[in-house]
Amino acid sequence: MPRRLSGQLTVFMALLFMLVVSLLMAQYRSALFYARRADAERAAALSVSSLLAEYQRPLRDYYQILSVDGGFGQDIFQEEILEERLKAVFAENLNSSLGMDSAGEIQMDEPIFTMLIDGNWDFFLREISLNRTDAMLSEGLEYIIDQWQSKKKEEVLDLSQKQAEAVRSGEGQTGGENKNTGAAENEGLSSEPAQPVIDPRDFVMEIWNQGILAAACPATFSVSEKSCVMTDVSFPEAGRRIQAAVDFGDSDSVKALMDQWENILEPGSGIRELVEDAAVRLYIGDVFQNAASKEVSVAHERVLDYEVEYIIAGNTSDRENLETVLWKLMAFRSVMNLSHILMSAEKGMQVEETAVLLSAALLIPQFVKVIAFLLKTAWAFAEALSDCRTLLKGGKVPLIKSAESWYLSWEQMLRLDGGALDGNSGDEGTDYEGYLQMLLLLTKRDTKYRRMTHLMEKNIRLLPEYADFRMAHCIYGVQVIFDYEAGMGMKGRVQTALSY
């Protein structure tokens, strides 16, 4: 019996020892597995962090955008190279774990790359809007749009059409009154030597029909002759050339011109979403050049000098883009100026006196009102030409003019020449960049963002090492899954994701 009892105790102790050792071994194995998993998670995080740390430096330096060039300067997306880099960094960091000589076989599911521009502009806008979201408000510009809408529709087009139709059809008493007036004028002219009647429309029409650059640029302004084809960019899109002749002696020609202005100055959809877009317009002013100001945040070589004008117009040359922008400025300024003239009794009387003389000289006294309206249109047009020249010289022009801020008097119109148009040096109101902001406001968002990427691509491609850079290959984030050997026959899987 003593021996049997002694043997039972030995077996019990042996079983207890094995149980304790098994428990310790299980705890050790579990600790090893979780330690290994922690190492794998750290290695995976370092892998994606290492990849995103290789951001495209010119894109960051020039345009303040963080993104990895997935093409490595080539014109194709290098997905295999990206996967190899992720896998190599993961293995290197996992091998450095305590007590592990080799990570063994590592498998990686196909990574998911979040592109900077992929179907929408969310990440692109996120980058360029940093620290700018509260810098601008849209209420003032919405007010401009409201002014344009009301004055264009209620006072300009309707008025010109009704006056012309009324005179031509002989409705009302306007024709009879004008005939009497014309007869009185003819009687006065018969008893006195004939005086030459000056028609200012001729000079305005002549200078305009020479081309918008000749008409709206100051004499000392030098137009850039740079050009750049944008058909090989990631998101190609064609611009629009605008130019038309006008005859201020023909009401139909003036109305046709105003119809074109209606199309180019009509706000697009999303006008009430401008608060989100305000930061983008501020960003454009910070990093892109324009025709009147060359001061930008970073100096570097550029394919075009008039970059903001390109974003608005989208043509291949600085000359064409400036023409389009000046055309749009002419449209806006002419309508606003004409609205001021139509509401000014003093200016109306001055113009009508000349209209009476002209109608008498042309033997069409019944058309006094039509001629007066065409003279007012020419006056507003000439004032708009002066406004454009003022802006390109670095001056300012009020959005809505008063009698004090009006530049060309009617006496100047009657002896108009290029020097008079060039003489304005306004210091109150909005400058050229402010008017560009207004035109950017009227540019569709997708169109505006695409053209921004065109300039970014083309400017970065001027660097030899980025000759084939494409914005479509830029990576903003990475998501990847690694399978690895955790040791002692165990396998593990870890997933990680990171973006800027």
FIPAZA-99907 format. One record per residue (C-alpha): residue number from 0; residue in one letter; x, z, y. Coordinates in nm, 3 decimals. Example, Ala and Ser with C-alpha at 12.3 -4.5 7.8 and 13.67 -1.06 7.14 Angstrom:
NODE  pos  code        x        z        y
NODE    0     A    1.230    0.780   -0.450
NODE    1     S    1.367    0.714   -0.106
This chain:
NODE  pos  code        x        z        y
NODE    0     M    0.000    0.000    0.000
NODE    1     P    0.267    0.072    0.263
NODE    2     R    0.427   -0.267    0.199
NODE    3     R    0.092   -0.446    0.226
NODE    4     L    0.012   -0.275    0.554
NODE    5     S    0.358   -0.358    0.681
NODE    6     G    0.312   -0.725    0.591
NODE    7     Q   -0.021   -0.745    0.771
NODE    8     L    0.135   -0.614    1.088
NODE    9     T    0.409   -0.875    1.070
NODE   10     V    0.160   -1.158    1.029
NODE   11     F   -0.054   -1.024    1.312
NODE   12     M    0.243   -1.000    1.544
NODE   13     A    0.355   -1.349    1.446
NODE   14     L    0.010   -1.489    1.522
NODE   15     L   -0.002   -1.301    1.849
NODE   16     F    0.342   -1.436    1.942
NODE   17     M    0.236   -1.790    1.861
NODE   18     L   -0.081   -1.748    2.067
NODE   19     V    0.113   -1.619    2.368
NODE   20     V    0.373   -1.895    2.335
NODE   21     S    0.098   -2.159    2.306
NODE   22     L   -0.070   -2.020    2.615
NODE   23     L    0.257   -2.024    2.805
NODE   24     M    0.333   -2.376    2.687
NODE   25     A   -0.013   -2.494    2.793
NODE   26     Q    0.034   -2.334    3.132
NODE   27     Y    0.376   -2.492    3.162
NODE   28     R    0.242   -2.833    3.062
NODE   29     S   -0.045   -2.797    3.307
NODE   30     A    0.190   -2.688    3.584
NODE   31     L    0.421   -2.977    3.503
NODE   32     F    0.131   -3.223    3.509
NODE   33     Y    0.001   -3.103    3.845
NODE   34     A    0.349   -3.085    3.990
NODE   35     R    0.404   -3.437    3.870
NODE   36     R    0.071   -3.542    4.020
NODE   37     A    0.165   -3.385    4.351
NODE   38     D    0.493   -3.576    4.340
NODE   39     A    0.299   -3.895    4.262
NODE   40     E    0.060   -3.838    4.551
NODE   41     R    0.353   -3.779    4.784
NODE   42     A    0.528   -4.090    4.653
NODE   43     A    0.212   -4.300    4.697
NODE   44     A    0.163   -4.174    5.053
NODE   45     L    0.527   -4.251    5.133
NODE   46     S    0.485   -4.595    4.982
NODE   47     V    0.199   -4.702    5.212
NODE   48     S    0.352   -4.516    5.508
NODE   49     S    0.676   -4.703    5.456
NODE   50     L    0.493   -5.035    5.453
NODE   51     L    0.293   -4.962    5.769
NODE   52     A    0.610   -4.837    5.940
NODE   53     E    0.737   -5.196    5.933
NODE   54     Y    0.497   -5.301    6.209
NODE   55     Q    0.547   -5.629    6.388
NODE   56     R    0.766   -5.529    6.679
NODE   57     P    0.694   -5.809    6.929
NODE   58     L    0.323   -5.755    6.879
NODE   59     R    0.375   -5.387    6.956
NODE   60     D    0.614   -5.442    7.247
NODE   61     Y    0.426   -5.728    7.412
NODE   62     Y    0.064   -5.638    7.340
NODE   63     Q    0.056   -5.270    7.235
NODE   64     I   -0.091   -5.353    6.893
NODE   65     L    0.029   -5.187    6.572
NODE   66     S    0.006   -5.417    6.270
NODE   67     V    0.223   -5.533    5.979
NODE   68     D    0.305   -5.902    5.955
NODE   69     G    0.185   -5.983    5.604
NODE   70     G    0.348   -6.322    5.624
NODE   71     F    0.695   -6.187    5.720
NODE   72     G    0.725   -6.459    5.983
NODE   73     Q    0.601   -6.733    5.748
NODE   74     D    0.280   -6.935    5.761
NODE   75     I    0.144   -6.795    5.430
NODE   76     F    0.036   -6.446    5.332
NODE   77     Q    0.315   -6.290    5.116
NODE   78     E    0.104   -6.066    4.892
NODE   79     E    0.358   -6.057    4.606
NODE   80     I    0.633   -5.930    4.835
NODE   81     L    0.400   -5.665    4.974
NODE   82     E    0.310   -5.544    4.623
NODE   83     E    0.676   -5.531    4.518
NODE   84     R    0.762   -5.319    4.822
NODE   85     L    0.479   -5.077    4.756
NODE   86     K    0.577   -5.041    4.391
NODE   87     A    0.950   -5.006    4.461
NODE   88     V    0.904   -4.730    4.718
NODE   89     F    0.662   -4.545    4.492
NODE   90     A    0.906   -4.556    4.197
NODE   91     E    1.203   -4.448    4.408
NODE   92     N    1.024   -4.146    4.548
NODE   93     L    0.874   -4.051    4.211
NODE   94     N    1.218   -4.067    4.046
NODE   95     S    1.349   -3.817    4.297
NODE   96     S    1.110   -3.551    4.166
NODE   97     L    1.266   -3.240    4.013
NODE   98     G    1.347   -3.280    3.642
NODE   99     M    1.253   -3.647    3.617
NODE  100     D    1.522   -3.903    3.546
NODE  101     S    1.286   -4.198    3.532
NODE  102     A    0.929   -4.263    3.629
NODE  103     G    0.891   -4.481    3.325
NODE  104     E    0.658   -4.776    3.337
NODE  105     I    0.460   -4.796    3.661
NODE  106     Q    0.149   -5.008    3.692
NODE  107     M   -0.034   -5.084    4.013
NODE  108     D   -0.383   -5.217    4.061
NODE  109     E   -0.408   -5.503    4.308
NODE  110     P   -0.389   -5.337    4.649
NODE  111     I   -0.657   -5.380    4.910
NODE  112     F   -0.521   -5.483    5.249
NODE  113     T   -0.730   -5.420    5.558
NODE  114     M   -0.662   -5.709    5.794
NODE  115     L   -0.637   -5.661    6.168
NODE  116     I   -0.887   -5.945    6.213
NODE  117     D   -1.119   -5.999    5.916
NODE  118     G   -1.470   -6.119    5.989
NODE  119     N   -1.503   -5.897    6.293
NODE  120     W   -1.291   -5.759    6.575
NODE  121     D   -1.330   -5.386    6.510
NODE  122     F   -0.967   -5.297    6.442
NODE  123     F   -0.836   -5.546    6.698
NODE  124     L   -1.057   -5.389    6.965
NODE  125     R   -0.966   -5.042    6.849
NODE  126     E   -0.600   -5.111    6.920
NODE  127     I   -0.637   -5.273    7.260
NODE  128     S   -0.901   -5.027    7.382
NODE  129     L   -0.688   -4.716    7.340
NODE  130     N   -0.681   -4.514    7.664
NODE  131     R   -0.894   -4.776    7.840
NODE  132     T   -1.250   -4.701    7.734
NODE  133     D   -1.333   -4.498    8.047
NODE  134     A   -1.129   -4.702    8.292
NODE  135     M   -1.399   -4.949    8.398
NODE  136     L   -1.776   -4.948    8.447
NODE  137     S   -2.004   -5.245    8.428
NODE  138     E   -2.274   -5.156    8.680
NODE  139     G   -2.105   -5.331    8.970
NODE  140     L   -2.060   -5.654    8.777
NODE  141     E   -2.417   -5.642    8.651
NODE  142     Y   -2.522   -5.623    9.013
NODE  143     I   -2.326   -5.942    9.079
NODE  144     I   -2.512   -6.114    8.799
NODE  145     D   -2.846   -5.998    8.936
NODE  146     Q   -2.754   -6.130    9.280
NODE  147     W   -2.651   -6.463    9.133
NODE  148     Q   -2.971   -6.494    8.929
NODE  149     S   -3.214   -6.411    9.211
NODE  150     K   -3.048   -6.610    9.487
NODE  151     K   -2.981   -6.914    9.272
NODE  152     K   -3.333   -6.939    9.139
NODE  153     E   -3.542   -6.827    9.434
NODE  154     E   -3.361   -6.955    9.741
NODE  155     V   -3.141   -7.251    9.653
NODE  156     L   -3.277   -7.484    9.387
NODE  157     D   -3.646   -7.426    9.458
NODE  158     L   -3.599   -7.464    9.832
NODE  159     S   -3.404   -7.790    9.813
NODE  160     Q   -3.647   -7.944    9.566
NODE  161     K   -3.961   -7.847    9.760
NODE  162     Q   -3.825   -7.969   10.093
NODE  163     A   -3.714   -8.303    9.954
NODE  164     E   -4.045   -8.364    9.774
NODE  165     A   -4.251   -8.261   10.076
NODE  166     V   -4.069   -8.495   10.312
NODE  167     R   -4.072   -8.791   10.074
NODE  168     S   -4.445   -8.759   10.003
NODE  169     G   -4.532   -8.707   10.372
NODE  170     E   -4.705   -8.373   10.305
NODE  171     G   -4.755   -8.122   10.585
NODE  172     Q   -4.669   -8.165   10.951
NODE  173     T   -4.293   -8.175   10.913
NODE  174     G   -4.272   -8.553   10.926
NODE  175     G   -4.480   -8.585   11.243
NODE  176     E   -4.286   -8.315   11.421
NODE  177     N   -3.960   -8.474   11.325
NODE  178     K   -4.075   -8.815   11.440
NODE  179     N   -4.165   -8.677   11.781
NODE  180     T   -3.838   -8.497   11.799
NODE  181     G   -3.652   -8.808   11.701
NODE  182     A   -3.835   -9.012   11.963
NODE  183     A   -3.746   -8.761   12.231
NODE  184     E   -3.386   -8.776   12.127
NODE  185     N   -3.390   -9.157   12.133
NODE  186     E   -3.538   -9.152   12.482
NODE  187     G   -3.262   -8.920   12.598
NODE  188     L   -2.995   -9.138   12.439
NODE  189     S   -3.131   -9.452   12.606
NODE  190     S   -3.074   -9.311   12.954
NODE  191     E   -2.726   -9.169   12.885
NODE  192     P   -2.407   -9.308   12.728
NODE  193     A   -2.413   -9.277   12.347
NODE  194     Q   -2.217   -8.981   12.215
NODE  195     P   -2.050   -8.991   11.872
NODE  196     V   -2.230   -8.776   11.614
NODE  197     I   -1.994   -8.592   11.381
NODE  198     D   -2.108   -8.551   11.021
NODE  199     P   -1.895   -8.277   10.854
NODE  200     R   -2.024   -8.376   10.510
NODE  201     D   -1.789   -8.672   10.496
NODE  202     F   -1.470   -8.467   10.508
NODE  203     V   -1.598   -8.206   10.260
NODE  204     M   -1.706   -8.478   10.017
NODE  205     E   -1.375   -8.662   10.057
NODE  206     I   -1.154   -8.363    9.990
NODE  207     W   -1.368   -8.243    9.697
NODE  208     N   -1.367   -8.583    9.529
NODE  209     Q   -0.986   -8.582    9.536
NODE  210     G   -1.001   -8.319    9.263
NODE  211     I   -1.056   -7.945    9.247
NODE  212     L   -0.686   -7.860    9.269
NODE  213     A   -0.636   -8.065    9.586
NODE  214     A   -0.952   -7.917    9.736
NODE  215     A   -0.928   -7.550    9.642
NODE  216     C   -0.553   -7.476    9.627
NODE  217     P   -0.356   -7.376    9.939
NODE  218     A   -0.107   -7.629   10.069
NODE  219     T    0.186   -7.409    9.962
NODE  220     F    0.051   -7.340    9.612
NODE  221     S    0.258   -7.483    9.328
NODE  222     V    0.057   -7.563    9.016
NODE  223     S    0.223   -7.487    8.682
NODE  224     E    0.269   -7.791    8.459
NODE  225     K    0.306   -7.595    8.134
NODE  226     S    0.098   -7.702    7.838
NODE  227     C    0.062   -7.582    7.480
NODE  228     V   -0.136   -7.726    7.190
NODE  229     M   -0.344   -7.454    7.024
NODE  230     T   -0.458   -7.640    6.712
NODE  231     D   -0.213   -7.460    6.478
NODE  232     V   -0.324   -7.103    6.555
NODE  233     S   -0.512   -6.871    6.321
NODE  234     F   -0.851   -6.907    6.490
NODE  235     P   -0.854   -7.246    6.671
NODE  236     E   -1.122   -7.321    6.926
NODE  237     A   -1.150   -7.595    7.189
NODE  238     G   -1.191   -7.540    7.560
NODE  239     R   -1.406   -7.717    7.813
NODE  240     R   -1.301   -7.938    8.104
NODE  241     I   -1.523   -7.930    8.409
NODE  242     Q   -1.520   -8.162    8.711
NODE  243     A   -1.778   -8.371    8.892
NODE  244     A   -1.815   -8.574    9.209
NODE  245     V   -2.076   -8.485    9.469
NODE  246     D   -2.245   -8.677    9.750
NODE  247     F   -2.368   -8.448   10.029
NODE  248     G   -2.575   -8.735   10.161
NODE  249     D   -2.786   -8.740    9.846
NODE  250     S   -3.008   -8.444    9.763
NODE  251     D   -3.027   -8.553    9.397
NODE  252     S   -2.646   -8.540    9.369
NODE  253     V   -2.637   -8.189    9.514
NODE  254     K   -2.915   -8.074    9.281
NODE  255     A   -2.733   -8.223    8.980
NODE  256     L   -2.423   -8.027    9.079
NODE  257     M   -2.624   -7.706    9.101
NODE  258     D   -2.771   -7.775    8.758
NODE  259     Q   -2.417   -7.782    8.617
NODE  260     W   -2.341   -7.455    8.793
NODE  261     E   -2.647   -7.300    8.630
NODE  262     N   -2.500   -7.370    8.287
NODE  263     I   -2.148   -7.239    8.352
NODE  264     L   -2.247   -6.922    8.536
NODE  265     E   -2.534   -6.814    8.315
NODE  266     P   -2.445   -6.487    8.138
NODE  267     G   -2.437   -6.506    7.760
NODE  268     S   -2.599   -6.272    7.514
NODE  269     G   -2.477   -5.917    7.503
NODE  270     I   -2.466   -5.870    7.881
NODE  271     R   -2.587   -5.511    7.837
NODE  272     E   -2.300   -5.432    7.603
NODE  273     L   -2.043   -5.467    7.879
NODE  274     V   -1.938   -5.104    7.877
NODE  275     E   -1.765   -5.166    7.543
NODE  276     D   -1.605   -5.481    7.679
NODE  277     A   -1.475   -5.323    8.001
NODE  278     A   -1.164   -5.186    7.831
NODE  279     V   -1.083   -5.531    7.695
NODE  280     R   -1.096   -5.685    8.042
NODE  281     L   -0.866   -5.415    8.173
NODE  282     Y   -0.629   -5.483    7.884
NODE  283     I   -0.627   -5.855    7.963
NODE  284     G   -0.531   -5.779    8.322
NODE  285     D   -0.245   -5.557    8.200
NODE  286     V   -0.075   -5.788    7.951
NODE  287     F   -0.166   -6.146    8.048
NODE  288     Q   -0.055   -6.340    8.357
NODE  289     N   -0.276   -6.534    8.601
NODE  290     A   -0.223   -6.790    8.875
NODE  291     A   -0.214   -6.541    9.163
NODE  292     S   -0.021   -6.250    9.016
NODE  293     K    0.279   -6.250    8.783
NODE  294     E    0.309   -5.871    8.750
NODE  295     V    0.239   -5.762    8.394
NODE  296     S    0.337   -5.463    8.184
NODE  297     V    0.607   -5.642    7.978
NODE  298     A    0.812   -5.943    8.087
NODE  299     H    0.872   -6.202    7.815
NODE  300     E    0.870   -6.577    7.765
NODE  301     R    0.522   -6.733    7.760
NODE  302     V    0.385   -7.070    7.657
NODE  303     L    0.146   -7.076    7.955
NODE  304     D    0.174   -6.920    8.299
NODE  305     Y   -0.202   -6.902    8.362
NODE  306     E   -0.297   -6.694    8.059
NODE  307     V   -0.613   -6.530    8.190
NODE  308     E   -0.733   -6.873    8.298
NODE  309     Y   -0.671   -6.996    7.943
NODE  310     I   -0.882   -6.711    7.803
NODE  311     I   -1.165   -6.822    8.033
NODE  312     A   -1.127   -7.200    7.993
NODE  313     G   -0.941   -7.261    7.664
NODE  314     N   -0.770   -7.588    7.758
NODE  315     T   -0.418   -7.688    7.656
NODE  316     S   -0.252   -7.693    7.999
NODE  317     D   -0.224   -7.461    8.296
NODE  318     R   -0.350   -7.739    8.522
NODE  319     E   -0.670   -7.791    8.324
NODE  320     N   -0.736   -7.419    8.291
NODE  321     L   -0.690   -7.361    8.664
NODE  322     E   -0.922   -7.653    8.738
NODE  323     T   -1.194   -7.501    8.521
NODE  324     V   -1.158   -7.154    8.673
NODE  325     L   -1.161   -7.291    9.028
NODE  326     W   -1.470   -7.493    8.942
NODE  327     K   -1.648   -7.177    8.830
NODE  328     L   -1.529   -6.987    9.138
NODE  329     M   -1.657   -7.273    9.354
NODE  330     A   -1.993   -7.254    9.182
NODE  331     F   -2.031   -6.882    9.241
NODE  332     R   -1.895   -6.879    9.596
NODE  333     S   -2.097   -7.186    9.704
NODE  334     V   -2.426   -7.038    9.588
NODE  335     M   -2.353   -6.700    9.746
NODE  336     N   -2.244   -6.869   10.071
NODE  337     L   -2.551   -7.093   10.078
NODE  338     S   -2.771   -6.790   10.029
NODE  339     H   -2.610   -6.629   10.335
NODE  340     I   -2.665   -6.944   10.546
NODE  341     L   -3.029   -6.975   10.440
NODE  342     M   -3.094   -6.615   10.544
NODE  343     S   -2.914   -6.648   10.880
NODE  344     A   -3.140   -6.766   11.163
NODE  345     E   -2.842   -6.827   11.392
NODE  346     K   -2.660   -7.050   11.145
NODE  347     G   -2.984   -7.230   11.066
NODE  348     M   -3.038   -7.320   11.433
NODE  349     Q   -2.682   -7.450   11.468
NODE  350     V   -2.718   -7.674   11.165
NODE  351     E   -3.061   -7.804   11.263
NODE  352     E   -2.936   -7.914   11.605
NODE  353     T   -2.677   -8.135   11.434
NODE  354     A   -2.935   -8.252   11.179
NODE  355     V   -3.162   -8.375   11.462
NODE  356     L   -2.878   -8.579   11.611
NODE  357     L   -2.779   -8.724   11.276
NODE  358     S   -3.136   -8.815   11.180
NODE  359     A   -3.184   -8.986   11.516
NODE  360     A   -2.857   -9.176   11.482
NODE  361     L   -2.952   -9.287   11.132
NODE  362     L   -3.305   -9.376   11.246
NODE  363     I   -3.464   -9.145   10.989
NODE  364     P   -3.604   -8.860   11.203
NODE  365     Q   -3.854   -8.769   10.931
NODE  366     F   -3.566   -8.644   10.714
NODE  367     V   -3.439   -8.376   10.953
NODE  368     K   -3.513   -8.093   10.709
NODE  369     V   -3.343   -8.267   10.418
NODE  370     I   -3.036   -8.350   10.627
NODE  371     A   -3.026   -7.992   10.755
NODE  372     F   -3.030   -7.860   10.399
NODE  373     L   -2.751   -8.097   10.294
NODE  374     L   -2.547   -7.989   10.596
NODE  375     K   -2.596   -7.626   10.500
NODE  376     T   -2.485   -7.709   10.147
NODE  377     A   -2.171   -7.880   10.277
NODE  378     W   -2.100   -7.578   10.499
NODE  379     A   -2.136   -7.340   10.206
NODE  380     F   -1.915   -7.572   10.000
NODE  381     A   -1.642   -7.582   10.266
NODE  382     E   -1.655   -7.204   10.299
NODE  383     A   -1.618   -7.180    9.921
NODE  384     L   -1.308   -7.403    9.931
NODE  385     S   -1.162   -7.171   10.192
NODE  386     D   -1.255   -6.874    9.973
NODE  387     C   -1.067   -7.021    9.675
NODE  388     R   -0.758   -7.087    9.884
NODE  389     T   -0.772   -6.734   10.020
NODE  390     L   -0.786   -6.590    9.670
NODE  391     L   -0.493   -6.799    9.543
NODE  392     K   -0.285   -6.684    9.840
NODE  393     G   -0.345   -6.322    9.739
NODE  394     G   -0.626   -6.252    9.986
NODE  395     K   -0.969   -6.104    9.928
NODE  396     V   -1.322   -6.242    9.963
NODE  397     P   -1.639   -6.028    9.971
NODE  398     L   -1.883   -6.097    9.691
NODE  399     I   -2.173   -6.104    9.940
NODE  400     K   -2.068   -6.208   10.289
NODE  401     S   -2.193   -6.081   10.623
NODE  402     A   -2.177   -6.241   10.966
NODE  403     E   -1.850   -6.056   11.028
NODE  404     S   -1.682   -6.168   10.706
NODE  405     W   -1.790   -6.533   10.738
NODE  406     Y   -1.488   -6.754   10.805
NODE  407     L   -1.579   -7.112   10.907
NODE  408     S   -1.788   -7.139   11.222
NODE  409     W   -2.010   -7.442   11.274
NODE  410     E   -1.780   -7.556   11.555
NODE  411     Q   -1.492   -7.557   11.302
NODE  412     M   -1.708   -7.753   11.059
NODE  413     L   -1.763   -8.026   11.320
NODE  414     R   -1.385   -8.075   11.353
NODE  415     L   -1.296   -7.979   10.998
NODE  416     D   -0.954   -8.049   10.848
NODE  417     G   -0.736   -7.916   10.566
NODE  418     G   -0.560   -7.673   10.797
NODE  419     A   -0.885   -7.496   10.881
NODE  420     L   -0.960   -7.446   10.512
NODE  421     D   -0.613   -7.304   10.455
NODE  422     G   -0.622   -7.055   10.741
NODE  423     N   -0.821   -6.771   10.588
NODE  424     S   -0.630   -6.451   10.510
NODE  425     G   -0.902   -6.212   10.405
NODE  426     D   -0.816   -5.848   10.345
NODE  427     E   -1.160   -5.710   10.256
NODE  428     G   -1.359   -5.766    9.942
NODE  429     T   -1.250   -5.871    9.593
NODE  430     D   -0.918   -6.038    9.507
NODE  431     Y   -0.851   -6.322    9.262
NODE  432     E   -0.804   -6.084    8.969
NODE  433     G   -1.140   -5.927    9.048
NODE  434     Y   -1.311   -6.265    9.031
NODE  435     L   -1.131   -6.337    8.704
NODE  436     Q   -1.277   -6.012    8.572
NODE  437     M   -1.621   -6.143    8.664
NODE  438     L   -1.556   -6.471    8.482
NODE  439     L   -1.425   -6.281    8.180
NODE  440     L   -1.749   -6.087    8.187
NODE  441     L   -1.938   -6.416    8.154
NODE  442     T   -1.718   -6.540    7.868
NODE  443     K   -1.854   -6.487    7.518
NODE  444     R   -1.681   -6.205    7.338
NODE  445     D   -1.577   -6.399    7.027
NODE  446     T   -1.442   -6.683    7.237
NODE  447     K   -1.248   -6.445    7.456
NODE  448     Y   -1.092   -6.257    7.166
NODE  449     R   -0.995   -6.575    6.981
NODE  450     R   -0.815   -6.710    7.284
NODE  451     M   -0.631   -6.382    7.326
NODE  452     T   -0.495   -6.418    6.972
NODE  453     H   -0.390   -6.777    7.049
NODE  454     L   -0.166   -6.657    7.330
NODE  455     M   -0.031   -6.369    7.122
NODE  456     E    0.063   -6.598    6.834
NODE  457     K    0.217   -6.869    7.048
NODE  458     N    0.421   -6.631    7.261
NODE  459     I    0.559   -6.444    6.959
NODE  460     R    0.645   -6.774    6.790
NODE  461     L    0.886   -6.843    7.075
NODE  462     L    1.114   -6.591    6.902
NODE  463     P    1.320   -6.772    6.633
NODE  464     E    1.264   -6.508    6.365
NODE  465     Y    0.883   -6.533    6.409
NODE  466     A    0.848   -6.911    6.429
NODE  467     D    0.546   -6.919    6.194
NODE  468     F    0.380   -6.590    6.288
NODE  469     R    0.003   -6.579    6.239
NODE  470     M   -0.241   -6.316    6.358
NODE  471     A   -0.458   -6.386    6.053
NODE  472     H   -0.185   -6.231    5.832
NODE  473     C   -0.159   -5.904    6.023
NODE  474     I   -0.238   -5.593    5.815
NODE  475     Y   -0.400   -5.287    5.968
NODE  476     G   -0.437   -5.067    5.659
NODE  477     V   -0.360   -5.041    5.286
NODE  478     Q   -0.544   -4.895    4.984
NODE  479     V   -0.360   -4.884    4.649
NODE  480     I   -0.383   -4.723    4.300
NODE  481     F   -0.071   -4.640    4.091
NODE  482     D   -0.056   -4.564    3.715
NODE  483     Y    0.254   -4.367    3.610
NODE  484     E    0.402   -4.163    3.322
NODE  485     A    0.375   -3.792    3.389
NODE  486     G    0.617   -3.695    3.108
NODE  487     M    0.561   -3.541    2.761
NODE  488     G    0.339   -3.835    2.672
NODE  489     M    0.103   -3.781    2.959
NODE  490     K   -0.010   -4.054    3.198
NODE  491     G   -0.147   -4.015    3.548
NODE  492     R   -0.327   -4.219    3.813
NODE  493     V   -0.313   -4.167    4.188
NODE  494     Q   -0.495   -4.342    4.470
NODE  495     T   -0.406   -4.343    4.840
NODE  496     A   -0.510   -4.524    5.155
NODE  497     L   -0.377   -4.534    5.509
NODE  498     S   -0.433   -4.729    5.830
NODE  499     Y   -0.312   -4.712    6.186
